[in-house]
Amino acid sequence: MQLSVVIPVYNEEDNIKPLVASVRKALSGKIDYELILVDDGSEDETVKRAKSLLHPNDHCLEFNRNYGQSAAMAAGIERASGNLVVTLDGDLQNSPEDIMDMIKTMDSKGCDVVAGWRKGRKDGMIFRKIPSMCANFLIRFLTGVSLKDYGCTLKVFKRDVAKNLGLYGELHRFIPVLACMYGATIYEMPVSHYPRIHGVSKYGIGRTIRVLCDLMLMVFFQKYATRPIHLFGSIGVFLLVLGCGLEFYLFALKMFGHSISGRPMLVLGALGIISGIQLITTGFIAEIMMRTYYESQGKKPYRLKPRSLSGSSVKTKTS
């Protein structure tokens, strides 16, 4: 199998038929592909309609409840058998017609991931575009992964990158960061974007706090996952030295006969010492947990490049 198309769907009964039809139109006769629909606990007729549209080499995975888009993507990617993996939203806002162009771009650029950029995004300005622009800026600034659009689901991955993303929680928004952590090279290209016709968006302004929390987690994973003592220890030593300095200063004042009982600096110094010791201890515990994680499962804190394959990764069919 050359290509696996992974599409998470949730309550998309009106979109599922035109979605599958558009994928067939874009890919049939051009590349060998399988379609993997992952139902994230839909409460409508999505699954029933999807199963009636599948070909023998396609798959429809059903969750017993709603687990979220990251889990749906992870399940679809795990089931994928193609040399390349495409992720695509089920709302018809992205066009499958862009997939072949993205594959050609991957071959010409020699990259591991081609990410879509919704250059002419057809979404609301206040609740969708502005929060997205702010999130993109923060992710770009804090992670150093320079993309214009992190939220576009339409992406093409080489198989080894897709299989090693490690999607948990709601980290699908940070797939480019996860791919870079794996060592993949990413190229971003403009893709089509259309307004939603059927159904309602599953995203709202309320996700902002969750994105910020996930962003802090991603920064930690990117910089300190294999050396947590450098984070907790550095802050802890700073607070410990600061606290000890304040207490020594107050001790010197006391020796010269000054009263220190009512000074806030006394409490701040004590808090600095206690907080510093706690953070340093947390760093030790995190370091032990990190080592246990790798050694108990035989994992390595590094990854080797897969063997290079001769020729192009994908060959399209000729008419």
N, C-alpha and C positions, 0 to 999 in steps of 0.2 A: 504494500500500500504506500502510495507516494504522499498522500495528504489526508489528515484527519481534521474535520471541521467540528469544533466543540461549541455548542450553543446552549447556555443556561436559559431556561424559560420559567416564568412564574406568572400564572394567570394571564396568558397571552393567547386565549382561544381564537380571537379574531385575527391575530397576526400569524398564527402558525402555518396556515396554508399558503399565503403569499410569501412567507419567509422561505419555506422549503422550495417553493417554485422558483424563487429568485436564486437560490443556491444552485438548483439543478441547471437553470439557464446559464449561470455564470461559469460553471465548472464542467458540465457534461460534455464529453468529447474532447476536452482539453487536457485533462489530467485524471489519473485514477485516484478516487477519493472515497472516504467514508463519512457519513454524517452522524454525529453523536449529539442527540438532544438530551439534556439533563433537566428533568422536571424538579423544581425546588419546592415541592409540596403544594402544587397548584390546587385551588379549590373550585375550579371551573372545568370546562371540557377540554383543556389543553392536552392532556395525555391521550384521551380518546381520539382526538383529531390527529395528533402527531403520529400515533401508531398506524393509522390508516394511510399514512403518506410515505412510510419508510420502505426502502428497498431491502433486499436480503442482506446486504453487507452493512446496513445502517443499524443504529442502536438507539434505544430510548431508555435511559436510566431514570428510575423514579425514587425520589426521597420519600420517606414516610411522614416527614413534616418539613417545614421551612427551616433550612440550615444557613441560608445566605449564599450570595453569589460566589464567594471565595470557595466554599465547600463544593458548590456545583461545578465550578471550573476545575477544581482538583480532581473530582470524580471523573469528569470527562477526559481530562488529560491522562489520568491513570489508565483509562480504558483505551486510549488512542493507540493505534498501531502504525500510524504513518511516519514517514521520515521527516515530514514537516507537520506542525500543528498550528491551526488557525483558531483563534477565539473570536466569537462574534456575539453581539447582543441579540436578543430575540424580539426587539421592538421595531425592527425595520428602519431605524434611523441611520444605520450604516448600510452600505450597499455591498453585497457579495461580489459585484462587478469589479471591485478594487482588488480582490484577492490575487488574481493572476498577475496584475501589475506589481503587487507587493512581492510576489515570488520572483518575478523577473528582476526586481530591484535588489532582492537578497542575493541573487546569483551575480549580478553585475557589481555590487558593492562588496561582496565577500563577507557580509556581516552575519551574525547569529540570530538577530531579532530585527524585524521591521515593524515599527510602531506607527499606528495611524494618527494623523493630526487633523482634527475637525476644524479646518481653517475657516470655513463659513458655517459655523455651528448654528443650527436652527433651534435654539432653546430660549427660554425667558431670560432677560437680562438680570433682573434683581435676584431671583432665587436660584438661578443656575449658573449663568455666565460669570457674574462678579465673584461669588464664592469660589468658583472653579479657578478663576484667575489668581485669586489670593492663595488658594491651596497650591497651585502650580508654582507660584513664586516661592513659597515657603519650602516646598519639597526641593526645588532647584537650589535654593540658597543653603539649606541645611545638609543635603546629601551630596551635592556636587554633580548629580546626574542631570545633564542639561537637555531637557526636552520641553517643548512648548505645551504639550497636552498629555498629562499622565492618565487622565480618566477615560480615554478612548479605548473601548474593549477590543476593537479590531486590531489584531496583532498577528504576525506570523513568526513562529519559533522553529528553530531546528530542534529535533527530537530530544537530544540530550539536555538542552537548556530547559525545555518545557517540563521534562520529567524531574528536574531537580530544583524547581522554583521554591518548593516548600510553602504552599499556600495554607494559611491558617487564619482563623478569625475573620477579619474583613480586609486582608492585605492585598486583595486584587487591585486596589487603587495604586499599590506600590510595586506592581510587577516589574516595571523597568528598573527599579532599585534592586529588587531581588535578583534580576537577571545580571545586573552589573556586579553584584556581590558574588555571583557564580563565576564571573569572569567573561561574560558574553559581551560582544560588541553590538551596539544598537544604532540603527539608522531610522530616522523619522521622515515620513513623507505625507503630504496632504491627501486626504481621502474625502469622499462625498459624505454629506450629512443632510438628513431630511427631518422635517418636523414629524412628531408622532401623530399617527392617524387614528389608530385603535388603542383602546386601553388607557391606563394612566401610569405615570412615572412612579417607580418605587423609591425614588430618592427625593429628599427635601432638605430644607435648611437645617433641620435638626441633626443631620449627620456631621455637622461641622466639628463638634466637640470630639466625636469618635475619630474623625480624621486626624485631629491634633494629637490625640492619644496614640494612635497608630504611627504617626510621624515620629513621635518621641521614641517609640519602640524600634522603628526602623533605623533611626540615627544610632541608637544603642547597638543594634545588631551589626550595623555597618562598621562601626568604629571600635566597639569594645566587647563583642561577643566572645572572642577568644582571649581577652585580657581585661576582665572586669575590674581587677584590682587597680588598674591604671586610672579608672574613673573614680571609683569610691575611695581609693587610697589617696589620690591627689587632693580631692576635696576634704577628706578626713584629716590629712596632715596639715592642710592650710588652717582648718578650724582649730585643730589641736594646738598648733603653734600660736595662733592668734589668741586663743583662750589662755594659754600659759603666759603669753606676753602681758596680757591685761592683768592677770592675777599677780604676776611678778611686780608689775608697776604699782599695783595697790599695796602689795606687801612692803615695797620700798617706802611708800608714803606712810604706812603704818609704823614702820621703824623710826621715821622721823617725827612721829607724834601726831600725825593727821588722822582724823576720824574717817573711816571708810564704810561704816555700817549702812549709810543711807544712799550709797552711790549705785546707780543702775549698772555701772561697769562691772561691779562684783558679780551680779547675776549673769551678765553677758559673758564674762570670762568663764564662769562655771558651765554655762550652756555650751560654749565653744569646746571646752574640754570633753564634756560628755558626748556631744554630737560627733566630735572628731573620732573618739574611741569607737563609737557605734558604727560610723561609716567605714573605718578601717576594718573592723570586725566583719561588717557586711561584705566588704571586698574579699576577705579571706574565705568566707562561706561561699560566695559566688564563684570564686576561683576553684574551690573544691568541687562544687556542683558542675562547673564547666568540664573539669577533667573527668569527673565520673560519667558525664554524658557521653564524651568521646570514647573513653576507654571501655566502658561497659558494653557498648554497641559495636566496638571495633571501627569506629569512625575516625577519619583523619581531619585535622584542621586545615587541610589544603585539598585542592582538586587538580588532577592532571588533565591535560587536554586529551579529548578522544582522538583515536588514530585518524589521520587525514584520509579521506576517500578520494580516489582519482575521479576526475571529471566533475560535472555539475551535480549538485545535490538533487535536482529535480529535472526530469526531461518531460516536456509537454508533448502531447500527441499532435501529429500533423494530420491535417485533413486528407 
